[in-house]
Amino acid sequence: MSTQKNIVVLGGSFGGISAAHHVLKHAIPQLADQESHQVILVSPSATAICRPACPRAMISDDLIAQDKLFINIPECFEQYPARNFRFVHGTATGVDQVNRNVSVDLVDGNAETIDYHALVIATGASTRSPLITLLRDEKYLRQNWASLREALPSAKSIVIAGGGPSGVEIAGELGEYLNGRAGWFSCKLENPKVPVTVVTSASQILPDMTPGVAAKAEGFLALVGVTVIKNTRVETVTPADAGTEATVATKTTVTLEDGKTLEADIYIPAMGATPNTSFLPESLLTSDGRVETNTSTLRVDKAGPRVYGIGDATSFGKPSIHNITEALPALGANIKRDLLLAAGKTEAEVGEDKIFKEDTRTSQLVPIGQNKGVGLGMGYQLPSSVVWAIKGRDYWTGMLMKLWNGKQWD
């Protein structure tokens, strides 16, 4: 057996980068044999992105500061000794629970098998639309943004499927960018240059919000030329791959379940996301494909010792950035505890588990265009100006810098 003890972190976004920083700052310095422990961060992209900013960033590079939107992952970890950190540019393709190793396809075409002493699964989730997340890497995302931007000047209509935060934010940004905003005394923008339609199967947009807040959001959308169709879902689109990786911007016929059809020059599917867990044994997954994670300790109990999960790929809690940041201290503390136990410390010396208790009150901020927004903070309605100040101003690109560089976990 090798004396090298790898703490392998799968995923180069909020959960994975935060977990890696936390272990490097708080766990490894407590170990007697620090030199033999190394955090290995595995990510298919060497660049992280402030994903919440995509609804605005997809429209133009001028709308979001690019140096805060795209973050070089290896540079975030140059502060640590090289012996304690390694970045692996590749995609996890399998986990062997018995031999405790991870198979990785590297971007250079080679493959690597990495033994793990501890494993953190933070691989996130993928959207159908390649416009609102890093399905591959920065280059691929920019290619899809370029296709959208090329199509915008000639677009006569846009349809967005999904009335959740992403769909509403995309609609608001596109509506204001293309149509402007109605005057002070108008309740809607008459005759918008490019009508934008949001289709949702729910009885209201933003289903986690109160009906009053959802109605306020719908009013803000109307001011930028956006119409909402509720209580119906998209049945089919023609061509079938419209809005996906193959055809980001193509003329599309959208057929609703009630038989009504909508013609769109741009169709954006913004409903739901699929956990990036296809490489994992099915025995570790819940019925919806997420990693079954202990919601109190963040351990993946079925996977054996020192395996953990956080973020959209797991069942740790409601998927959101603020939930990840609230759970991270418990995850980090329990990783440190388990590493100390494995190094020979006693239960009395390391203390008890740190328990994460999710705050189930709704906290959600949804900018609508560059000046408006709706939101709830711990269940309380927030003024539009507060939503703008916290999120709508720059979609958290500035605030999240402390997460990327690890200072949030000092």
N, C-alpha and C positions, 0 to 999 in steps of 0.2 A: 504494500500500500504506500502511495506517495505521502510524504509529510506535508505537502501543500494542501491547505484547506480552503476551498473555493466557496465564497458566498455568491452564488449566481443570481443575478437579477434579470428577468426577462421583461423587456419593455422600456423604451426610451421616451416616455412621456411623464406626466405629473407624478404618478405613483411610483414608477420605476426609478426615476431620477431622484426623487425625494428619499426613497428607501435606501438607495446607494449612499447618498450624502449622510443620512442618519447613522448608518452602520459605520461609515468611515470616521465620523465625528465622535460617536458615543460608544460603540461596541469594541471596535478593534483596539483603541487606546487602553481599554480596560483588560486586555488579554496579555498574559505573560509572554506568550510567543507571537507577538504582533507580526513578525516577519513572515510567518508561515500562513497567515490569513490574507486572502486577496479577494476583493470585490470585483466580479466580472460582470459588466453590464452588456447585455446582448440586445441589439436593436437593428432592424432592417434599414433604418435611416440614421446617418451620422448627425442629422439635424433634427432638433425638436421644434415644434411649432406651438404658438399660443392658439390652440384650436378654437376657443370662443371667438376669436377675431375674424375667422374666415368669412362670415356673412358680409363684412365690410371689405376685408382685404381682397376678396376675389374680384372686386369691381375695378380697383386701381391701386397701384403701388403707392400713389400719392396720399391715400386715405389713412394708412397705418404706417408707423415708423418701422421700416424693414429690419433695422438692427435689433429691435425688440420683438419682432414677430417670429423670426427664424433664429434659433439658438444652436451654436455648435456644441454638441454634447461633449466630445473629448476635452475641449477647452474649459468646460465647467469643472473638470476634475483635475486640472493641472496643479491645483493647490495641495494635492495629497502625494505622499511618496509613491513612486512608480511601482515599488514592490507590492503596494496595497491596492492598486487599481489597474484594471485593464478593460479597454473597450473592445468589444467584438462586433464588427459590422456584418451582421447576418441575420437570418431568420430561423427561429427555433422550429424544428420539424418533428421532434419527438422527445418524450421524457421516459426514461427507464427507471421505474420506482424501485426495482430490485437491486440493480447495480448502481443506482443513484447517479445517473448521468443525463446530460442533455445533448441531443444531436442538433447541429446547427449547419445550415447551408450558408456559406459565406458569399458575399457579393462578388468576390473575385472568381467564383466558380468552384472553389474547393469546399470541402466539408470538414467539420471538426466535432469531436466528441469531448464534452467537458464534464468531468466528474464534479459533483457538488457535495459540499459539507452541509450547506444550507441553500435553500432555493426560494426565491420570491417571484411569484407569477403576477405580472402587472402589464399584460399584453394588450389591454384595452379592447376596443370594439371598432368595427368598420361600418361605414355608412354605404348606402347604395350609390349615392352621388360622390364622385371623386373631387368635388369642389370644396368639401367642408371638413376634410381630415386628410392626414398623410396615409393614403392607402399603400404607397410605396416610399417615395422620398421627396425631397424638396423639388427636384427637377421635374418629376412627374406631376406634382401638384401644380407647378407653374405652367406646365404645358396645357393642363386642363383649364386653368384660369385664362391663359392666352386664347383658347378656343372660345370661351365665354365672352371675353372682351371683344373679340373680333365680331361676334354675332350681335352684340348689344346695339350698335348704331342702326342696324336695319331691322331690329325686332319690332313687331307690331303687337305681340301679345306674349305673356309669360304665365305659365301655370306651375304652381308649387303644390306638391302633394305632402300633406302633413301640417297639422296646426299646433305642433309643439313649439318650444322656444326657437329651435333652429329654423323651422319654416316661417315663423312670424318675423324673426330677425332678418332673414334673407328677403322676405317680401318688403319689409320696411326700408331696408337699405336700397334695394333695387327700385322700389317705388319712388323714393325721394330723389335718387340719383337721376332717374330717367324723366320724372314728371314734375319735380319740385314739390312744393307744399301749398295747400290751399290757404287762402287769406284768413285773418283773425276771426272773421264773423261767419265763416263757412263751416258746415258740418261734414262736407266731403269735397273732393276735388272733382269738378265736373269735366267731362270729356278729357280724361288723361291721355297724354301722348302714347303711352304704352300701358294698356290695362294689365294689371297683375291680379291673378286669381289664386286664392288659397283654398284648397279642398281638404276638409277634415271629416273623419267618420264620427267624431264626437259631437256633442250638443253645443260645445263652445270651443273656441281656440284656447290654448293654454289650459288644458284640463286640470292641472294641479292648482290653478289659481281659483279664487272665489268668482262667482258669476259676475259680480260687479267689476272686478279688476279685468276679467276677460272682455266684458263689454267696453270698458275704457280702452283696452288694447285695440279692439275692433274699430273703435272710433278714430284712434290715431292712424290706423292703417287706411281708413277711408280718406283721410286728409292727404295721402300721397298716392291715391289712385288704386288702392288695393280693395278687391271685393272678396268676401269670405263666403264659401258654400259649406254649410254644416250638415251633419247627419247623413252623410253619404261618403262612400269611399271610391277610390279609383279602381275600376274593374279591370280594364286593360289599357295599354298604350300601344300605339302603332307609329313607328316600329317598336318591337317588343323590348329592345335594349335602349330605348330613348332615355337620355339623362344619366346613363351609367358610363363606365369607363370607355366604352366603345364610341358613344355618340353623346358628348356633353351638350352640344348645341345643334339640334336638328329639328326640322318641322315635325310636329307630333300631333296625332289625334288622340285625345284623352277621352276614354269612354267611362262614364260613371256607372255605378251599380243600378241607378234608376233609368239607364238608357240614354241619358243626355250626353252629348259630346261637346268637347271644347277643343278648339284648334289653337295650337301654341307654336310659336317660333322657337321658344326655349321652354323645356320641361325640366323641372328639378325635383327629384324624389327626395324628400327631407323627412321621411317617416322611419322611425326605428333605427336600430343598429344591431349588428351581429357580433357577439363576443368572439375575439380572436383566440379560440381554444381548440381548434380542430386538430392540433398536434398532440393533445393530451389524451390519456386513457379515459374512456367513457365513464369508468367507475368513479372518476373524480368530479363529474359534471352533474349539474342539476338538470331538470327536464327542459329548461330554456337554454341550455348550453353554457351556462356560466360555471366557474369553478366553485364547488361547494365549500364555502369558507366559514369558519367559526366566527360569528358576528361579534363575539366578545373579545377573543384573543387574536383574531386575524390569522390563525393557523388553518392549514388545510389538513384536518385531522386524519382523513383517509389516506393521505399520501406518505405517511411515515414521519419520522422525526425531522424537525427543523425545515418544514415546508410551509410557506405563507402565501397569502393572496390579498391584493388590494386593487381597487379601481374597477373600471367597467367590465373587465373580463370575469369578475368574481361576484359572489353573492354577499359581500361584506356589508352592504348597505345600499342606499339609493345612490346611483351613479351621479356624482357631481364633484367639482373641484373642491368646494368647501368641505364636503364630507371626507374626501381623501385627506385634506390637510388636518382635519380634526381627528381622523383615525391614525394618522401616521405616527404620533408619539407612542401610542399603544403598540403598534406594530414594531417600531424600533426598540422599545423597551423589552418586548418579549423575545425578539431576535437576540438582543444582548444577553438576556437572562439564559436563553437556551445555549448560546455559545459558551458562556461562562460555566454552565453545568457540564457541557461536553468537554471543557478544558480541565475539569476536576473540582470545581467549586461545589460546595454543598448547598442544599435547598435553603438552609438557614442563612448562608452567606449571601445568596443572590436575592432572597425575598420572594414575594408572590408575583403572579402575573399582573400586568397592568391591563385593566379592563376598558374596552371601548364601549360607550353607550351612545347610540345614535340619537341625535336630536331630530325627532320625526316631524317637528313643526316645519311648515313649508317656508323655505328661503329660496327665492328665485327672482332674478333680475333679468328683464327682457327689454333691451333698447329697441326702439322703433324709429328708424332713421337716425339722423345725427343729433337730434335735439330733444327727442321725446323718449318715453319708456314707461313701463309698468313694473311693479314688483311687490313681493312680500318678503319681509325680514322677520324670521321666527314667528310667522303667522300674521304679522301686522302689515297693513298696507303702507307702502312707501310713496312719497310724492314723486312725480316725474322728474323733478330737478335732482332728487337724491339718486334715482336710478342712473341719470346721466352722469352725475359726479362720480359715482362708484364704478360704473361699468361702461356706460354709453360713450364717455369721453374718448376712451382708447381701448375698450374691450379688455381691460386688465393687463395689457401688454407691459405697462410700466410696473404695476404692482407685483406681477409674477416674476420679475427679475430676481427677487430674493429667493424664490423657490428654485429657479434654474441654477443659480450660483451657490446654493446651499446655505446662505446666510439666515434664511428663515429657520434653519434647524440648529443654529449655533447654541 
